[in-house]
Amino acid sequence: MRVDIDFDLKNKKLVDAQRIFHLMEKRNLAAAYKYYCNKSLDNAHSAEADTMATMEIIQAQVDRYEGQQVVDNLGRELGTVENNVQSLANITHSKMVDLAGRFVLNTENVEVFNFGKYRGKPIVEILKKEPQYYDWIMNGRFPRDTKRKLTEIKLRTFNR
């Protein structure tokens, strides 16, 4: 489509390399622990085991990537991996508004949706234009922190 070639999928079989990758290479704590630390995660989902594994993973990541520039999937430079909390926080959460990453700050530091039909649109603008979207999120299966942040943003607009 991007190169203006009409391609009919009828009677064709598709193979998706990314889908195979995502099915075979799990993206969870146990997989990360195996990849970065070459260890199996025993007692997974216990607070102590998960916390200790996470600490070891972060140290292994710093050891592996220290000094490397991090670029997100939109091509924005997020910073350089350094062995300090501030650097790592800047890379991983400096633009996040809620813990789940459903809301982020855009390049103008405005809170925007990071999912769905309003991805990239300012939250305040959408709540004014379509107030029922707030109710949809509040009644949906969104994390508590996401709902709390959305309510804070909504209340802040009323207090202006």
RAJOQUI-V339469 format. One record per residue. RES is the residue in three letters. SS is DSSP state (helix for helix, strand for strand, loop for the rest). Layout:
# RAJOQUI-V339469
RES|SS, RES|SS
This chain:
# RAJOQUI-V339469
MET|loop, ARG|loop, VAL|loop, ASP|loop, ILE|loop, ASP|loop, PHE|loop, ASP|loop, LEU|loop, LYS|loop, ASN|loop, LYS|loop, LYS|loop, LEU|loop, VAL|loop, ASP|loop, ALA|helix, GLN|helix, ARG|helix, ILE|helix, PHE|helix, HIS|helix, LEU|helix, MET|helix, GLU|loop, LYS|loop, ARG|loop, ASN|loop, LEU|helix, ALA|helix, ALA|helix, ALA|helix, TYR|helix, LYS|helix, TYR|helix, TYR|helix, CYS|helix, ASN|loop, LYS|loop, SER|loop, LEU|loop, ASP|loop, ASN|loop, ALA|loop, HIS|loop, SER|loop, ALA|helix, GLU|helix, ALA|helix, ASP|helix, THR|helix, MET|helix, ALA|helix, THR|helix, MET|helix, GLU|helix, ILE|helix, ILE|helix, GLN|helix, ALA|helix, GLN|helix, VAL|helix, ASP|helix, ARG|helix, TYR|helix, GLU|loop, GLY|loop, GLN|loop, GLN|strand, VAL|strand, VAL|strand, ASP|loop, ASN|loop, LEU|loop, GLY|loop, ARG|loop, GLU|strand, LEU|strand, GLY|strand, THR|strand, VAL|loop, GLU|loop, ASN|loop, ASN|loop, VAL|helix, GLN|helix, SER|helix, LEU|helix, ALA|helix, ASN|helix, ILE|helix, THR|helix, HIS|helix, SER|loop, LYS|loop, MET|strand, VAL|loop, ASP|loop, LEU|loop, ALA|loop, GLY|loop, ARG|loop, PHE|strand, VAL|strand, LEU|strand, ASN|loop, THR|loop, GLU|loop, ASN|loop, VAL|loop, GLU|strand, VAL|strand, PHE|strand, ASN|loop, PHE|loop, GLY|helix, LYS|helix, TYR|helix, ARG|strand, GLY|loop, LYS|loop, PRO|strand, ILE|helix, VAL|helix, GLU|helix, ILE|helix, LEU|helix, LYS|helix, LYS|helix, GLU|loop, PRO|loop, GLN|helix, TYR|helix, TYR|helix, ASP|helix, TRP|helix, ILE|helix, MET|helix, ASN|helix, GLY|loop, ARG|loop, PHE|loop, PRO|loop, ARG|helix, ASP|helix, THR|helix, LYS|helix, ARG|helix, LYS|helix, LEU|helix, THR|helix, GLU|helix, ILE|helix, LYS|helix, LEU|helix, ARG|helix, THR|helix, PHE|helix, ASN|loop, ARG|loop
